[in-house]
Amino acid sequence: MVSASVSGLIAVVVGTLLALLLDRTDLRGRKALRLFAPTPLLVPPFVGAIAWIGIAGPTGPVNVAWTEWFGGSLWNIYGGDGVIVLLAIHSYPIAYMIVSAALRRIPTDLEQAARIAGASASRAVRAITLPLLRPAMLSAFTLIAVGNLADFGIPSIIGLPNATSPCRS
């Protein structure tokens, strides 16, 4: 429950920020970013976990290079934090798509009116856009948390090697 909830929260925050950046700003390269944002959905979580072990595992190139440069391991992907990070990485595109669809339905006139009234861009987003996005964010969180709860691929590969005691009956 903890890993599903925390990873769902992280995924919604990342997906919402990405939707705001790609849909409400004039960021350079946003068309390409919009194309690549949902790519974690193309890889099954089980296969993604194996790939992340190859990249950031104890003998992966990231930790090997970090150890050579700084003398200690950067991060141990095995364990609860690794499960949460990988679940969030593999589920933020769902939040991005849900929030982005809701964001396109919110008129930009509301934000522009707040800006004309003297609000900063961040204040306009916090006071107007985010409250209107709450239902989409809540539905994205619910969908992601339930999906992450049902996903056994990442927790079985990343979480089990770090288990401290075996289950006994």
ZIWO-V843429 format. One record per pair of residues at least 6 apart in sequence whose ideal C-beta (glycine too) atoms are under 7 Angstrom apart, sorted by the first residue. I is the first residue (numbers start at 1). J is the second residue. If there is no record, write none. Layout:
# ZIWO-V843429
I,J
I,J
This chain:
# ZIWO-V843429
3,80
3,83
3,84
3,87
3,148
3,155
4,145
4,148
4,149
5,145
6,84
7,84
7,87
7,88
7,91
7,148
8,141
8,144
8,145
8,148
9,141
10,84
10,88
11,88
11,91
11,92
11,95
11,144
12,95
12,137
12,140
12,141
12,144
14,88
14,92
15,92
15,95
15,96
15,99
15,140
16,95
16,99
16,133
16,137
18,37
18,96
19,96
19,99
19,100
19,103
20,125
21,27
22,30
22,33
22,34
22,37
23,100
23,103
23,104
24,103
37,93
37,96
38,93
38,96
38,97
40,48
40,89
40,90
40,93
41,93
44,153
45,90
45,151
45,153
45,154
46,153
46,157
48,86
48,90
49,86
49,153
49,154
49,157
49,158
50,157
52,77
52,86
53,60
53,77
54,60
55,61
55,62
56,62
56,63
56,75
56,77
57,63
57,77
58,73
58,76
62,74
63,73
63,74
66,73
66,74
67,73
77,158
78,158
78,161
78,162
79,159
79,162
80,159
82,158
83,154
83,155
83,158
83,159
86,154
86,158
87,148
87,151
87,154
91,144
91,147
91,148
94,140
94,143
94,144
95,140
95,144
98,136
98,139
98,140
99,133
99,136
99,137
99,140
102,133
102,136
103,133
106,129
106,132
110,128
111,124
111,128
111,129
114,124
114,127
114,128
115,121
115,124
119,127
